[in-house]
């Protein structure tokens, strides 16, 4: 029944936010992510959190998004370097700062899908309870195209991590 509810919710809103689809289906955003059509998502273990975050620091301006039931918070800036301390992954940059319970990250997803009918590419971080911790969306050029150098960086990171997982 749950798989049918997820498929129906995706069919009703194929380019909607995963959180909206999850709410409609009565499941977690991670459950929706795992049900996306082939080619839209590749996941790796959350244990790769620090490595992924370190790589993203070299990508330039990205959009950092936190989507809760009450707010969608977006910051466009380069992601500064972070480091582990006091049990948290700490970001101390002026553009994007905060403290992340990185050990609660269960899955990291490389997502390529239309969102509200616009092509997107993102790296999304999912907690053990199936909620989305945050998302990093690739930047756009002046004509609203995804930045090719960021697509290349995301593809290289995904390939490297997936190759390491297969070894």
DSSP file (Angstrom, degrees, kcal/mol; ACC not computed):
  #  RESIDUE AA STRUCTURE BP1 BP2  ACC     N-H-->O    O-->H-N    N-H-->O    O-->H-N    TCO  KAPPA ALPHA  PHI   PSI    X-CA   Y-CA   Z-CA
    1    1 A X     >        0   0    0      0, 0.0     4,-2.2     0, 0.0     5,-0.2   0.000 360.0 360.0 360.0 -44.3    0.0    0.0    0.0
    2    2 A X  H  >  +     0   0    0      1,-0.2     4,-2.4     2,-0.2     5,-0.2   0.922 360.0  50.7 -62.8 -44.7    2.8    2.5    0.9
    3    3 A X  H  > S+     0   0    0      1,-0.2     4,-2.5     2,-0.2    -1,-0.2   0.893 111.2  49.8 -59.9 -39.4    4.6    1.9   -2.4
    4    4 A X  H  > S+     0   0    0      2,-0.2     4,-2.4     1,-0.2    -1,-0.2   0.898 109.7  50.8 -65.2 -40.3    1.4    2.5   -4.3
    5    5 A X  H  X S+     0   0    0     -4,-2.2     4,-2.3     2,-0.2    -2,-0.2   0.886 111.5  48.1 -64.9 -39.3    0.7    5.7   -2.3
    6    6 A X  H  X S+     0   0    0     -4,-2.4     4,-2.6     2,-0.2     5,-0.2   0.947 112.1  48.3 -66.4 -48.0    4.2    7.0   -3.1
    7    7 A X  H  X S+     0   0    0     -4,-2.5     4,-2.4     1,-0.2    -2,-0.2   0.900 113.1  48.6 -59.0 -41.1    3.9    6.2   -6.8
    8    8 A X  H  X S+     0   0    0     -4,-2.4     4,-2.2     2,-0.2    -1,-0.2   0.905 111.1  49.5 -66.0 -41.8    0.5    7.9   -6.9
    9    9 A X  H  X S+     0   0    0     -4,-2.3     4,-1.3     2,-0.2    -2,-0.2   0.889 112.5  47.7 -66.2 -38.8    1.8   11.0   -5.2
   10   10 A X  H  < S+     0   0    0     -4,-2.6     3,-0.3     2,-0.2    -2,-0.2   0.916 111.4  50.9 -66.0 -42.6    4.8   11.2   -7.6
   11   11 A X  H >< S+     0   0    0     -4,-2.4     3,-0.5     1,-0.2    -2,-0.2   0.873 109.4  51.1 -62.9 -36.9    2.4   10.7  -10.6
   12   12 A X  H 3< S+     0   0    0     -4,-2.2    -1,-0.2     1,-0.2    -2,-0.2   0.794 131.8  14.2 -68.8 -28.7    0.2   13.5   -9.3
   13   13 A X  T >< S+     0   0    0     -4,-1.3     3,-1.9    -3,-0.3    -1,-0.2  -0.471  70.7 167.9-147.3  66.1    3.1   15.9   -8.9
   14   14 A X  T <  S+     0   0    0     -3,-0.5   100,-0.1     1,-0.3    -3,-0.1   0.706  82.9  37.7 -63.4 -20.9    6.2   14.6  -10.7
   15   15 A X  T 3  S+     0   0    0    100,-0.1   101,-4.3    98,-0.1    -1,-0.3   0.176  94.1 116.3-113.8  17.8    8.2   17.8  -10.5
   16   16 A X  S <  S-     0   0    0     -3,-1.9     2,-0.1    99,-0.2    -3,-0.1  -0.295  78.5 -78.5 -80.5 168.1    7.1   18.8   -7.0
   17   17 A X     >  -     0   0    0      1,-0.1     4,-2.2    98,-0.1     3,-0.5  -0.409  38.1-126.7 -63.3 139.9    9.2   19.2   -3.9
   18   18 A X  H  > S+     0   0    0      1,-0.2     4,-2.7     2,-0.2     5,-0.2   0.853 110.3  56.9 -59.0 -35.3   10.0   15.8   -2.4
   19   19 A X  H  > S+     0   0    0      2,-0.2     4,-2.1     1,-0.2    -1,-0.2   0.876 107.2  48.4 -64.0 -37.6    8.7   17.0    1.0
   20   20 A X  H  > S+     0   0    0     -3,-0.5     4,-2.0     2,-0.2    -2,-0.2   0.912 112.6  47.5 -68.2 -42.9    5.3   17.9   -0.6
   21   21 A X  H  X S+     0   0    0     -4,-2.2     4,-2.1     1,-0.2    -2,-0.2   0.908 111.7  51.4 -63.9 -41.6    5.1   14.5   -2.3
   22   22 A X  H  X>S+     0   0    0     -4,-2.7     5,-2.2    -5,-0.2     4,-1.4   0.911 108.2  51.3 -62.3 -43.2    6.1   12.8    1.0
   23   23 A X  H  <5S+     0   0    0     -4,-2.1     3,-0.2     1,-0.2    -1,-0.2   0.909 110.6  49.0 -61.2 -42.0    3.4   14.6    2.9
   24   24 A X  H  <5S+     0   0    0     -4,-2.0    -1,-0.2     1,-0.2    -2,-0.2   0.881 116.2  42.2 -65.3 -37.4    0.8   13.6    0.4
   25   25 A X  H  <5S-     0   0    0     -4,-2.1    -1,-0.2    -5,-0.2    -2,-0.2   0.594 109.0-122.5 -85.9 -10.8    1.8   10.0    0.5
   26   26 A X  T  <5S+     0   0    0     -4,-1.4     2,-0.2     1,-0.3    -3,-0.2   0.841  75.1 106.4  73.1  33.5    2.2    9.9    4.3
   27   27 A X  S   <S-     0   0    0     -5,-2.2    -1,-0.3    -6,-0.1     2,-0.1  -0.716  74.9 -83.2-131.3-179.3    5.9    8.9    4.1
   28   28 A X     >  -     0   0    0     -2,-0.2     4,-1.5     1,-0.1     3,-0.3  -0.485  37.1-114.0 -83.3 158.7    9.3   10.4    4.7
   29   29 A X  H  > S+     0   0    0    101,-0.3     4,-2.8     1,-0.2   102,-0.2   0.860 118.2  58.4 -58.5 -34.7   11.1   12.4    2.0
   30   30 A X  H  > S+     0   0    0    100,-2.2     4,-2.4     1,-0.2    -1,-0.2   0.889 101.7  54.0 -63.3 -37.7   13.8    9.6    1.9
   31   31 A X  H  > S+     0   0    0     -3,-0.3     4,-0.6    99,-0.2    -1,-0.2   0.888 111.2  45.8 -63.1 -38.3   11.1    7.1    1.0
   32   32 A X  H >< S+     0   0    0     -4,-1.5     3,-1.3     2,-0.2     4,-0.5   0.933 110.2  53.6 -68.2 -45.8   10.0    9.3   -1.9
   33   33 A X  H >< S+     0   0    0     -4,-2.8     3,-1.4     1,-0.3    -2,-0.2   0.910 107.0  52.0 -54.1 -44.9   13.6    9.8   -3.0
   34   34 A X  H 3< S+     0   0    0     -4,-2.4    -1,-0.3     1,-0.3    -2,-0.2   0.672 109.1  51.6 -67.9 -16.7   14.1    6.0   -3.1
   35   35 A X  T << S+     0   0    0     -3,-1.3    -1,-0.3    -4,-0.6    -2,-0.2   0.392  81.1 121.4-100.4   1.8   11.0    5.7   -5.3
   36   36 A X  S <  S-     0   0    0     -3,-1.4     5,-0.1    -4,-0.5     3,-0.1  -0.260  76.3 -84.6 -63.5 153.7   12.1    8.3   -7.9
   37   37 A X    >   -     0   0    0      1,-0.1     3,-1.9     2,-0.1     4,-0.3  -0.181  58.2 -82.5 -58.1 151.6   12.4    7.1  -11.5
   38   38 A X  T 3  S+     0   0    0      1,-0.2    -1,-0.1     2,-0.1     4,-0.1  -0.234 116.6  30.0 -54.3 139.0   15.6    5.4  -12.6
   39   39 A X  T 3  S+     0   0    0      2,-0.4    -1,-0.2    -3,-0.1     3,-0.1   0.250  98.3  87.4  94.7 -12.7   18.3    8.0  -13.5
   40   40 A X  S <  S+     0   0    0     -3,-1.9    72,-2.8     1,-0.2     2,-0.3   0.702  92.3  25.5 -91.6 -20.1   17.0   10.7  -11.2
   41   41 A X  E     -A  111   0A   0     -4,-0.3    -2,-0.4    70,-0.2     2,-0.4  -0.998  47.6-178.2-150.7 141.3   19.0    9.7   -8.0
   42   42 A X  E     -A  110   0A   0     68,-1.7    68,-3.3    -2,-0.3     2,-0.3  -0.996  21.5-158.6-131.9 132.9   22.1    7.9   -6.9
   43   43 A X  E     -A  109   0A   0     -2,-0.4     2,-0.3    66,-0.2    66,-0.2  -0.836  11.1-174.1-117.2 154.5   22.8    7.5   -3.2
   44   44 A X  E     -A  108   0A   0     64,-2.6    64,-2.7    -2,-0.3   118,-0.1  -0.897  42.3 -76.8-133.6 163.8   25.9    6.9   -1.1
   45   45 A X  E >   -A  107   0A   0     -2,-0.3     3,-1.7    62,-0.2    62,-0.3  -0.279  32.8-125.5 -64.7 147.4   26.3    6.2    2.6
   46   46 A X  G >  S+     0   0    0     60,-2.3     3,-2.0     1,-0.3    61,-0.2   0.673 102.3  81.8 -63.9 -18.0   26.1    9.1    5.0
   47   47 A X  G 3  S+     0   0    0     59,-0.3     3,-0.3     1,-0.3    -1,-0.3   0.656  82.4  64.7 -62.8 -13.8   29.5    8.1    6.4
   48   48 A X  G <>  +     0   0    0     -3,-1.7     4,-2.5     1,-0.2    -1,-0.3   0.278  69.5 114.6 -89.4  10.0   30.9   10.0    3.4
   49   49 A X  H <> S+     0   0    0     -3,-2.0     4,-2.8     1,-0.2     5,-0.2   0.892  74.1  45.7 -48.6 -55.0   29.5   13.3    4.8
   50   50 A X  H  > S+     0   0    0     -3,-0.3     4,-2.3     1,-0.2    -1,-0.2   0.895 113.5  49.8 -61.8 -40.8   32.9   15.0    5.5
   51   51 A X  H  > S+     0   0    0      2,-0.2     4,-1.8    -4,-0.2    -1,-0.2   0.907 112.7  46.9 -64.1 -42.8   34.3   14.0    2.1
   52   52 A X  H  X S+     0   0    0     -4,-2.5     4,-2.2     2,-0.2    -2,-0.2   0.942 112.9  48.4 -65.2 -47.4   31.2   15.3    0.2
   53   53 A X  H  X S+     0   0    0     -4,-2.8     4,-1.2    -5,-0.2    -2,-0.2   0.895 109.6  53.2 -61.5 -39.8   31.1   18.6    2.1
   54   54 A X  H  < S+     0   0    0     -4,-2.3     4,-0.3    -5,-0.2     3,-0.3   0.895 109.8  48.7 -62.0 -39.9   34.9   19.1    1.5
   55   55 A X  H >< S+     0   0    0     -4,-1.8     3,-1.8     1,-0.2    -2,-0.2   0.915 105.7  56.6 -66.4 -42.9   34.4   18.6   -2.2
   56   56 A X  H >< S+     0   0    0     -4,-2.2     3,-2.1     1,-0.3    23,-0.4   0.781  90.8  73.6 -62.2 -26.9   31.5   21.0   -2.4
   57   57 A X  T 3< S+     0   0    0     -4,-1.2     3,-0.4     1,-0.3    -1,-0.3   0.744  95.4  52.7 -60.5 -20.7   33.6   23.8   -1.0
   58   58 A X  T <  S+     0   0    0     -3,-1.8    -1,-0.3    -4,-0.3    -2,-0.2   0.355  87.9  83.1 -93.9   6.1   35.4   24.0   -4.3
   59   59 A X  S <  S-     0   0    0     -3,-2.1     2,-0.2     1,-0.3    -1,-0.2   0.587  85.6-135.6 -88.9 -10.4   32.2   24.4   -6.4
   60   60 A X        +     0   0    0     -3,-0.4    19,-0.6    -4,-0.3    -1,-0.3  -0.544  64.8   8.1  86.0-158.1   31.7   28.1   -6.1
   61   61 A X  E    S+B   78   0A   0     17,-0.2    78,-0.4    -2,-0.2    17,-0.3  -0.392  72.1 164.8 -66.3 126.1   28.3   29.7   -5.4
   62   62 A X  E     -B   77   0A   0     15,-2.1    15,-1.9    -2,-0.2     2,-0.6  -0.736  39.9-109.5-125.9 174.8   25.6   27.1   -4.6
   63   63 A X  E     -BC  76 137A   0     74,-2.4    74,-3.1    -2,-0.2     2,-0.6  -0.963  27.0-158.2-113.0 117.0   22.1   27.3   -3.1
   64   64 A X  E     -BC  75 136A   0     11,-3.1    11,-1.9    -2,-0.6     2,-0.4  -0.840  16.6-170.5 -95.6 121.6   21.9   25.8    0.4
   65   65 A X  E     -BC  74 135A   0     70,-2.9    70,-2.5    -2,-0.6     2,-0.5  -0.944  21.3-173.5-124.3 134.0   18.4   24.8    1.3
   66   66 A X  E     -B   73   0A   0      7,-2.2     7,-3.0    -2,-0.4     2,-0.6  -0.995  13.5-168.8-119.6 121.5   16.7   23.7    4.5
   67   67 A X  E     +B   72   0A   0     -2,-0.5     5,-0.2     5,-0.2     2,-0.2  -0.931  14.6 162.8-117.9 108.8   13.0   22.7    3.9
   68   68 A X        -     0   0    0      3,-3.1     3,-0.4    -2,-0.6    -2,-0.0  -0.638  56.4 -94.7-112.6 174.5   10.9   22.1    7.1
   69   69 A X  S    S+     0   0    0      1,-0.2     3,-0.1    -2,-0.2    -2,-0.0   0.725 125.6  36.8 -61.3 -18.4    7.1   22.0    7.4
   70   70 A X  S    S+     0   0    0      1,-0.3     2,-0.3     0, 0.0    -1,-0.2   0.569 122.4  18.9-112.5 -10.8    7.2   25.7    8.3
   71   71 A X        -     0   0    0     -3,-0.4    -3,-3.1     2,-0.0     2,-0.5  -0.990  46.7-150.2-159.3 146.6    9.9   27.2    6.2
   72   72 A X  E     -B   67   0A   0     -2,-0.3     2,-0.5    -5,-0.2    -5,-0.2  -0.972  28.8-167.2-116.3 111.6   12.0   26.8    3.1
   73   73 A X  E     -B   66   0A   0     -7,-3.0    -7,-2.2    -2,-0.5     2,-0.4  -0.882   5.8-175.5-107.2 125.4   15.3   28.6    3.8
   74   74 A X  E     -B   65   0A   0     -2,-0.5     2,-0.4    -9,-0.2    -9,-0.2  -0.964   9.4-177.5-124.8 136.7   17.7   29.3    0.9
   75   75 A X  E     -B   64   0A   0    -11,-1.9   -11,-3.1    -2,-0.4     2,-0.7  -0.995  12.5-155.6-131.1 127.1   21.1   30.9    1.0
   76   76 A X  E     +B   63   0A   0     -2,-0.4     2,-0.3   -13,-0.2   -13,-0.2  -0.911  48.4 103.0-103.6 114.7   23.1   31.5   -2.2
   77   77 A X  E    S-B   62   0A   0    -15,-1.9   -15,-2.1    -2,-0.7     2,-0.1  -0.953  76.0 -76.6-173.1 163.2   26.9   31.6   -1.5
   78   78 A X  E     -B   61   0A   0    -17,-0.3     2,-0.7    -2,-0.3    18,-0.2  -0.486  51.6-114.4 -67.0 148.6   30.0   29.5   -1.8
   79   79 A X        -     0   0    0    -19,-0.6   -19,-0.2   -23,-0.4   -20,-0.1  -0.790  32.3-144.1 -87.8 117.7   30.1   26.8    0.9
   80   80 A X        -     0   0    0     -2,-0.7    13,-0.1    16,-0.3   -22,-0.1  -0.322  31.6 -80.3 -76.1 163.7   33.1   27.5    3.2
   81   81 A X        -     0   0    0    -24,-0.1    11,-0.7    10,-0.1     2,-0.3  -0.316  48.4-161.8 -63.8 144.5   35.2   24.8    4.7
   82   82 A X  E     -F   91   0B   0      9,-0.2     2,-0.3   -32,-0.1     9,-0.2  -0.805   4.8-162.8-121.4 166.2   33.8   23.0    7.7
   83   83 A X  E     -F   90   0B   0      7,-1.8     7,-2.9    -2,-0.3     2,-0.3  -0.996  24.9-106.0-150.1 154.7   35.4   20.9   10.4
   84   84 A X  E     +F   89   0B   0     -2,-0.3     2,-0.3     5,-0.2     5,-0.2  -0.612  48.9 146.7 -81.4 134.6   34.3   18.4   13.1
   85   85 A X  E >   +F   88   0B   0      3,-2.4     3,-1.7    -2,-0.3    -2,-0.1  -0.895  62.3   7.0-166.1 139.0   34.4   19.6   16.7
   86   86 A X  T 3  S-     0   0    0     -2,-0.3     3,-0.1     1,-0.3    -2,-0.0   0.828 129.2 -58.0  56.4  34.2   32.3   18.9   19.8
   87   87 A X  T 3  S+     0   0    0      1,-0.3    16,-0.4    14,-0.0     2,-0.3   0.547 119.1  96.2  78.0   7.8   30.4   16.2   17.9
   88   88 A X  E <  S-F   85   0B   0     -3,-1.7    -3,-2.4    13,-0.1     2,-0.7  -0.852  77.0-120.4-125.2 160.2   29.2   18.5   15.2
   89   89 A X  E     -FG  84 100B   0     11,-2.8    11,-2.6    -2,-0.3     2,-0.5  -0.928  41.6-153.2 -96.6 114.5   30.3   19.5   11.6
   90   90 A X  E     -FG  83  99B   0     -7,-2.9    -7,-1.8    -2,-0.7     2,-0.6  -0.794  17.7-167.1-104.4 126.3   30.8   23.2   12.0
   91   91 A X  E     +FG  82  98B   0      7,-3.2     7,-2.5    -2,-0.5    -9,-0.2  -0.950  10.8 172.8-107.2 119.0   30.5   25.7    9.2
   92   92 A X  E     + G   0  97B   0    -11,-0.7     5,-0.2    -2,-0.6    -1,-0.1   0.205  32.7 125.6-113.3  14.7   32.0   29.1   10.3
   93   93 A X        -     0   0    0      3,-0.8    -2,-0.1   -12,-0.1   -14,-0.0  -0.393  64.9-128.0 -73.8 152.6   31.8   31.0    7.0
   94   94 A X  S    S+     0   0    0      1,-0.2     3,-0.2    -2,-0.1    -1,-0.1   0.836 107.4  48.1 -68.5 -32.0   30.0   34.3    6.9
   95   95 A X  S    S+     0   0    0      1,-0.3     2,-0.4   -17,-0.1    -1,-0.2   0.954 128.9  11.8 -74.4 -51.2   27.9   33.2    3.9
   96   96 A X  S    S+     0   0    0    -18,-0.2    -3,-0.8     2,-0.0   -16,-0.3  -0.966  80.1 160.3-131.7 114.0   26.7   29.8    5.2
   97   97 A X  E     +G   92   0B   0     -2,-0.4     2,-0.3    -3,-0.2    -5,-0.2  -0.909  12.3  99.8-132.2 159.5   27.3   29.0    8.9
   98   98 A X  E     -G   91   0B   0     -7,-2.5    -7,-3.2    -2,-0.3     2,-0.4  -0.926  59.2 -85.4 153.9-173.9   25.9   26.6   11.4
   99   99 A X  E     -G   90   0B   0     -2,-0.3     2,-0.4    -9,-0.2    -9,-0.2  -0.993  34.7-161.5-133.2 123.0   26.4   23.3   13.2
  100  100 A X  E     -G   89   0B   0    -11,-2.6   -11,-2.8    -2,-0.4     2,-2.3  -0.897  24.2-134.2-114.0 130.5   25.3   20.0   11.7
  101  101 A X    >   +     0   0    0     -2,-0.4     3,-1.9   -13,-0.2     4,-0.2  -0.538  37.0 175.0 -75.0  75.3   24.7   16.7   13.5
  102  102 A X  G >   +     0   0    0     -2,-2.3     3,-1.5     1,-0.3    -1,-0.2   0.748  66.7  65.5 -63.9 -26.5   26.7   15.0   10.7
  103  103 A X  G 3  S+     0   0    0    -16,-0.4    -1,-0.3     1,-0.3    -2,-0.1   0.687  93.2  63.4 -70.7 -15.3   26.6   11.5   12.4
  104  104 A X  G <  S+     0   0    0     -3,-1.9    24,-1.4    23,-0.1     2,-0.6   0.523  76.2 109.6 -83.3  -5.4   22.8   11.5   11.9
  105  105 A X  E <   + D   0 127A   0     -3,-1.5    22,-0.3    -4,-0.2   -56,-0.2  -0.614  38.2 170.1 -75.3 117.7   23.3   11.6    8.1
  106  106 A X  E     +     0   0A   0     20,-2.9   -60,-2.3    -2,-0.6     2,-0.3   0.809  62.3  17.1 -96.4 -37.0   22.3    8.1    6.8
  107  107 A X  E     -AD  45 126A   0     19,-1.7    19,-3.1   -62,-0.3     2,-0.4  -0.988  55.5-156.3-140.6 145.5   22.2    8.7    3.0
  108  108 A X  E     -AD  44 125A   0    -64,-2.7   -64,-2.6    -2,-0.3     2,-0.4  -0.994  21.3-158.3-120.1 129.3   23.6   11.3    0.6
  109  109 A X  E     -AD  43 124A   0     15,-3.3    15,-2.9    -2,-0.4     2,-0.7  -0.908  17.3-152.4-117.3 134.1   21.8   11.6   -2.7
  110  110 A X  E     -AD  42 123A   0    -68,-3.3   -68,-1.7    -2,-0.4     2,-0.5  -0.921  31.1-169.0 -97.6 113.1   22.9   13.0   -6.0
  111  111 A X  E     +AD  41 122A   0     11,-3.0    11,-2.6    -2,-0.7     2,-0.4  -0.899  22.7 175.8-117.8 131.4   19.7   14.1   -7.6
  112  112 A X  E     + D   0 121A   0    -72,-2.8     2,-0.3    -2,-0.5     9,-0.2  -0.922  34.9 119.2-131.0 105.8   19.0   15.2  -11.1
  113  113 A X  E     - D   0 120A   0      7,-0.9     7,-1.4    -2,-0.4     2,-0.3  -0.982  65.2 -87.1-158.0 164.5   15.3   15.9  -11.7
  114  114 A X  E     - D   0 119A   0     -2,-0.3     2,-0.5     5,-0.2     5,-0.2  -0.639  35.1-165.0 -76.1 134.8   12.9   18.6  -12.7
  115  115 A X  E >  S- D   0 118A   0      3,-2.8     3,-1.1    -2,-0.3   -99,-0.2  -0.982  79.9 -15.3-122.0 116.6   11.6   20.7   -9.8
  116  116 A X  T 3  S-     0   0    0   -101,-4.3    -1,-0.1    -2,-0.5  -100,-0.1   0.908 131.4 -54.2  51.6  44.8    8.6   22.7  -10.7
  117  117 A X  T 3  S+     0   0    0      1,-0.2     2,-0.4  -102,-0.1    -1,-0.2   0.618 116.0 113.6  68.3  18.1    9.4   22.0  -14.4
  118  118 A X  E <  S-D  115   0A   0     -3,-1.1    -3,-2.8  -103,-0.2    -1,-0.2  -0.973  73.0-113.1-118.7 132.9   13.0   23.3  -14.2
  119  119 A X  E     +D  114   0A   0     -2,-0.4     2,-0.3    -5,-0.2    -5,-0.2  -0.410  44.6 177.2 -61.8 133.5   16.0   21.1  -14.6
  120  120 A X  E     -D  113   0A   0     -7,-1.4    -7,-0.9    -2,-0.1     2,-0.3  -0.936  23.1-163.3-135.8 159.6   17.9   20.9  -11.3
  121  121 A X  E     +D  112   0A   0     -2,-0.3    17,-2.6    -9,-0.2     2,-0.3  -0.982  25.5 157.6-141.0 133.8   20.9   19.1   -9.9
  122  122 A X  E     -DE 111 137A   0    -11,-2.6   -11,-3.0    -2,-0.3     2,-0.5  -0.973  40.5-130.6-152.4 162.1   21.6   18.8   -6.2
  123  123 A X  E     -DE 110 136A   0     13,-2.4    13,-2.8    -2,-0.3     2,-0.4  -0.992  33.5-166.4-115.9 123.6   23.3   16.9   -3.4
  124  124 A X  E     -DE 109 135A   0    -15,-2.9   -15,-3.3    -2,-0.5     2,-0.5  -0.908  11.5-148.6-121.1 141.7   20.8   16.1   -0.6
  125  125 A X  E     -DE 108 134A   0      9,-2.6     8,-3.0    -2,-0.4     9,-1.0  -0.929  14.1-163.8-115.1 122.6   21.6   14.8    2.9
  126  126 A X  E     -DE 107 132A   0    -19,-3.1   -20,-2.9    -2,-0.5   -19,-1.7  -0.893  10.6-136.2-115.6 134.8   19.1   12.5    4.6
  127  127 A X  E >   -D  105   0A   0      4,-2.8     3,-1.9    -2,-0.4   -22,-0.2  -0.264  33.4-100.0 -79.8 168.4   18.9   11.7    8.3
  128  128 A X  T 3  S+     0   0    0    -24,-1.4   -23,-0.1     1,-0.3    -1,-0.1   0.758 122.0  58.8 -60.7 -27.1   18.4    8.3    9.9
  129  129 A X  T 3  S-     0   0    0    -25,-0.2    -1,-0.3     2,-0.1     3,-0.1   0.416 120.9-105.6 -85.6   3.1   14.7    9.1   10.4
  130  130 A X  S <  S+     0   0    0     -3,-1.9  -100,-2.2     1,-0.3  -101,-0.3   0.409  79.2 129.3  90.5  -2.2   14.2    9.7    6.6
  131  131 A X        -     0   0    0   -102,-0.2    -4,-2.8  -103,-0.2     2,-0.6  -0.482  64.8-110.4 -81.5 157.8   13.9   13.4    6.9
  132  132 A X  E     - E   0 126A   0     -6,-0.2    -6,-0.3   -65,-0.2   -65,-0.2  -0.792  23.4-167.0 -89.2 124.2   16.0   15.7    4.7
  133  133 A X  E     -     0   0A   0     -8,-3.0     2,-0.3    -2,-0.6    -1,-0.2   0.954  64.7 -43.5 -73.1 -52.0   18.7   17.5    6.7
  134  134 A X  E     - E   0 125A   0     -9,-1.0    -9,-2.6   -68,-0.1     2,-0.3  -0.968  51.2-130.4-169.2 169.0   19.5   20.0    3.9
  135  135 A X  E     -CE  65 124A   0    -70,-2.5   -70,-2.9    -2,-0.3     2,-0.5  -0.965   3.8-151.9-131.9 147.4   20.1   20.2    0.1
  136  136 A X  E     -CE  64 123A   0    -13,-2.8   -13,-2.4    -2,-0.3     2,-0.4  -0.958  18.6-164.3-119.7 110.1   22.9   21.8   -1.9
  137  137 A X  E     -CE  63 122A   0    -74,-3.1   -74,-2.4    -2,-0.5   -15,-0.2  -0.745  24.2-111.1 -94.8 140.9   21.6   22.9   -5.4
  138  138 A X        -     0   0    0    -17,-2.6   -17,-0.2    -2,-0.4   -76,-0.1  -0.314  37.9-108.1 -65.5 152.5   24.0   23.7   -8.2
  139  139 A X        -     0   0    0    -78,-0.4     8,-2.0   -80,-0.2     2,-0.3  -0.147  28.2-128.7 -76.1 174.6   24.3   27.3   -9.2
  140  140 A X  B     -H  146   0C   0      6,-0.3     6,-0.2   -78,-0.0    -1,-0.1  -0.905  10.7-122.2-127.5 153.3   23.0   28.9  -12.5
  141  141 A X    >   -     0   0    0      4,-3.0     3,-2.1    -2,-0.3     6,-0.1  -0.241  46.6 -88.7 -79.9 177.0   24.4   31.0  -15.2
  142  142 A X  T 3  S+     0   0    0      1,-0.3    -1,-0.1     2,-0.1    -2,-0.0   0.816 131.2  53.1 -59.2 -30.6   22.9   34.4  -16.1
  143  143 A X  T 3  S-     0   0    0      2,-0.1    -1,-0.3     3,-0.0     3,-0.1   0.213 122.5-107.2 -92.2  16.9   20.6   32.7  -18.6
  144  144 A X  S <  S+     0   0    0     -3,-2.1     2,-0.2     1,-0.3    -2,-0.1   0.558  74.4 138.0  74.1  11.7   19.4   30.3  -15.8
  145  145 A X        -     0   0    0      1,-0.1    -4,-3.0    -5,-0.0    -1,-0.3  -0.577  65.3 -96.0 -81.5 151.3   21.3   27.2  -17.1
  146  146 A X  B     -H  140   0C   0     -6,-0.2     2,-0.4    -2,-0.2    -6,-0.3  -0.431  48.8 -99.6 -63.0 141.2   23.0   25.0  -14.6
  147  147 A X    >>  -     0   0    0     -8,-2.0     4,-2.1     1,-0.2     3,-0.7  -0.504  28.3-147.2 -68.1 119.0   26.7   25.9  -14.3
  148  148 A X  H 3> S+     0   0    0     -2,-0.4     4,-2.4     1,-0.3     5,-0.2   0.849  96.0  55.0 -58.8 -36.6   28.6   23.4  -16.5
  149  149 A X  H 3> S+     0   0    0      1,-0.2     4,-1.8     2,-0.2    -1,-0.3   0.832 109.3  48.3 -68.1 -29.7   31.7   23.4  -14.2
  150  150 A X  H <> S+     0   0    0     -3,-0.7     4,-2.8     2,-0.2     5,-0.2   0.866 108.9  52.5 -76.1 -36.6   29.5   22.5  -11.2
  151  151 A X  H  X S+     0   0    0     -4,-2.1     4,-2.8     2,-0.2    -2,-0.2   0.937 111.0  48.3 -60.1 -44.7   27.8   19.7  -13.2
  152  152 A X  H  X S+     0   0    0     -4,-2.4     4,-2.4     1,-0.2    -2,-0.2   0.905 112.1  48.8 -62.2 -41.8   31.2   18.3  -14.0
  153  153 A X  H  X S+     0   0    0     -4,-1.8     4,-2.3     2,-0.2    -2,-0.2   0.914 113.1  46.8 -64.9 -42.9   32.3   18.6  -10.3
  154  154 A X  H  X S+     0   0    0     -4,-2.8     4,-2.7     2,-0.2    -2,-0.2   0.919 112.9  49.4 -65.3 -43.4   29.1   16.8   -9.1
  155  155 A X  H  X S+     0   0    0     -4,-2.8     4,-2.6    -5,-0.2    -2,-0.2   0.904 111.7  49.1 -61.4 -41.6   29.5   14.1  -11.7
  156  156 A X  H  X S+     0   0    0     -4,-2.4     4,-2.5     2,-0.2    -2,-0.2   0.912 112.4  47.5 -66.2 -42.6   33.2   13.6  -10.8
  157  157 A X  H  X S+     0   0    0     -4,-2.3     4,-2.7     2,-0.2     5,-0.3   0.944 113.3  47.9 -63.1 -47.8   32.4   13.4   -7.0
  158  158 A X  H  X S+     0   0    0     -4,-2.7     4,-2.6     1,-0.2     5,-0.3   0.929 113.3  47.8 -58.6 -46.8   29.5   10.9   -7.6
  159  159 A X  H  X S+     0   0    0     -4,-2.6     4,-2.4     1,-0.2    -1,-0.2   0.918 112.6  48.8 -62.2 -44.1   31.6    8.7   -9.9
  160  160 A X  H  X S+     0   0    0     -4,-2.5     4,-2.1     1,-0.2    -1,-0.2   0.923 115.0  44.0 -62.8 -44.9   34.5    8.7   -7.4
  161  161 A X  H  X S+     0   0    0     -4,-2.7     4,-1.8     2,-0.2    -2,-0.2   0.884 115.1  47.6 -70.4 -37.9   32.3    7.8   -4.5
  162  162 A X  H  X S+     0   0    0     -4,-2.6     4,-1.5    -5,-0.3    -1,-0.2   0.864 111.4  51.0 -71.5 -34.8   30.3    5.2   -6.4
  163  163 A X  H  X S+     0   0    0     -4,-2.4     4,-1.2    -5,-0.3    -2,-0.2   0.910 110.5  49.7 -65.6 -42.0   33.6    3.6   -7.7
  164  164 A X  H  < S+     0   0    0     -4,-2.1    -2,-0.2     1,-0.2    -1,-0.2   0.856 109.2  52.0 -64.2 -35.0   34.9    3.5   -4.1
  165  165 A X  H  < S+     0   0    0     -4,-1.8    -1,-0.2     1,-0.2    -2,-0.2   0.819 109.1  50.5 -71.2 -30.4   31.7    1.9   -2.9
  166  166 A X  H  <        0   0    0     -4,-1.5    -1,-0.2     1,-0.2    -2,-0.2   0.720 360.0 360.0 -79.4 -21.0   32.0   -0.8   -5.6
  167  167 A X     <        0   0    0     -4,-1.2    -1,-0.2    -3,-0.1    -2,-0.1   0.492 360.0 360.0 -71.4 360.0   35.6   -1.7   -4.8
